[in-house]
């Protein structure tokens, strides 16, 4: 019997950490999937893996697909894994996960799994999208070698997220998802990197 997302007492959302030039997952993506697998060993959770890719043309296999594979390799039952594979940045991770899955279940506890440098912005982004009804926490994966370089831009990226959502109330998932789709091309590119 397949369990539904709502059958689990809490939900984990694992954010993709990029793909390399060869289309394989970066160390950040792998570390995030590993952290989620570790949590799944001791908790009855549904796991949503989220991410297509960042800049550049669409890959043959998405971040979400790689993370789902890793979770299964680590023994997480396939019926506990849910896939969102259209998002290309942190705001679209939150908006598309909310639109596809979370708006259809009663608000509860949500754990966002990502790299340490990315944690505060990710949690705040999910709060901006989902509103106050959800109890949102962060869980840090192991750090990767390029994390320090990425950390320098987190405040700027959060300011851009707030600007993209200006005029929309937190929790208005339909309007937020629409705005994200409208603004995504200005924030990510399909051009080769």
N, C-alpha and C positions, 0 to 999 in steps of 0.2 A: 504494500500500500504506500502510495506517495503522500508525504506530508506536505501541507501547504505552508507558506511562509508564516501565516498567522498561528500555526500550531506550535511554534517555538516561543519560549518565554522572552527571548531577546534576539536581536538581529545584529549581525556584524556586517559592516560594509568595508571591503578592502579596496583601496584605491590603487590603480595601476601607477607604476613609477617609471614608465617609459619602455621603449624598445630600442635596441642598438641599431646601428647602420645596417647590420645583416638581418634585421627583423626578429632577433631573439630578445628575450626579456633582459632588461638591465639588472644589475645586482639589487637595486632598490625594489623592483617589481618582485623579484624572487624573495627578498627579505620580508616584504609585506605579506606575501602568500604564506611563508613559513610562520610568521607571527600569528596569522589567522588559524593555521593548522594547529599550532600549539594551544590556542584558546579553545578550539573545537574538541580537543582531547579531554577537557575537564568540564565543559559546559554544554548544555543543550541549546545550541544556537543554530539559526539559519544564517548562511553566509552569502552575501551578495558580492560578487566580484565585479568591479566596475572599471571600464576603460577600454577604449579602442586604441588610440595612439595620440601623440601630441602633434607637432608639426610634421609635414611631409605627406607623401601619398599614402593611401590606405595600405596596411600590411596584409600579407596573406593570412596571418593569424593575429588576433587582437591580444592586448594585455589581459583582458578578462579570460580569454580562452586559455592562455598559458597559466594563469593563476588557478583556474578551475582544474586543469590537468594536475598541477602540483598538489592541490588539496586532495584530489582523489588518490594520487600516489602516496600521500601521507595518511591515507586511511579514512578520510572524510567521505561519508556516504553521499553518492550523487544526488539523492533527494534532498539533501541539506544545502545544496549549492544552487544559487540563482545567478543568472548572468545578465548584466547590462553592458553592452559592447558598442555603444554609439558615442559615448562621451569622449571629449578630447582635452578637457581641462578640469580643474577642481570644481568650478561652478557647474559645469555640465554633468560631472559625476553626481553632485548632489541633486540637481534638478531632474535628471533622467532617472535616477534611482527612485526619487520621490514620486515622479509621474508614473513610472512603470509598476512599482511595487508598494511603496509606503503609504500612498494616499488611499490604498484599498484595505488597509489594516488599522486596527485601533492603535493609537499612539502608545508607545512604551519605551523600553530602554533600547538605545541604539549605540553601538560601539563602532567608532570609525578607526580603522587600522591603517596607518601610514608611517612614513619615516619620521624620526624625531623632529627634524627641522620643519616639517610640513604639518605637524599635528595641530598646533594652535589655529592656524588659518583654516584647516580642513574642518575642525569642529565648529568654528565660527561660521563658516560657509554653510554647513548643514543646518545650523540654527537659523540663519537668515532665510533659508529655503523652507524648512519645516515648521518654524515657529515654536512657541513655548510649550506646546503640548507634549513634545518628545523630550525624553531625558537623554541627552547626547553626551557621550564620553569619548575620550580618545585613548588609543592604545598604541604605543610606539613599537615599531619593528626595530630590528637591529639597524644601526647606522651603516651607511655605505660610504665609500671613499670620496664621493663628490658632494656630500651633504653640506659641508661648510660653504661651498661656492653657491649652492642653491639658497641657503638660509638668508643671504644678504638681500634678497628680493621679496621676502615674504610680506613685509609691511606694504610695499608698493602693490603687490598682487591683491592683497585684501582690500586696499583702497579702490582698486579697479573693480573688484567684485561688487563692493558697495555701490559704486557709480553705475554699474550695469543693472543693478536692481533698484535704482532710485525710483521712488514713486509707487513701488509695489510692496504691499504688506507681507511680512514673513508669514509663511503658511499658505499663501495663495499660489499653490503649486501650478495650476493651469497657466496663470499669467506669467509666472516665473519661467516655466519651461518654454513658453512662446517667446519671451524676451531673450532667453539664452539662445534659442535657435536663430533669432534675428541677429544677434550680436556675435555669434560664434565665428563667422568668417573674418571678422575684424580682429579676432583674438588668436586664431590658429590658421595656419596656411597649409594647403595641399601641395605647395611647391616643394621640390626636393630640398632638403636641408643642406 
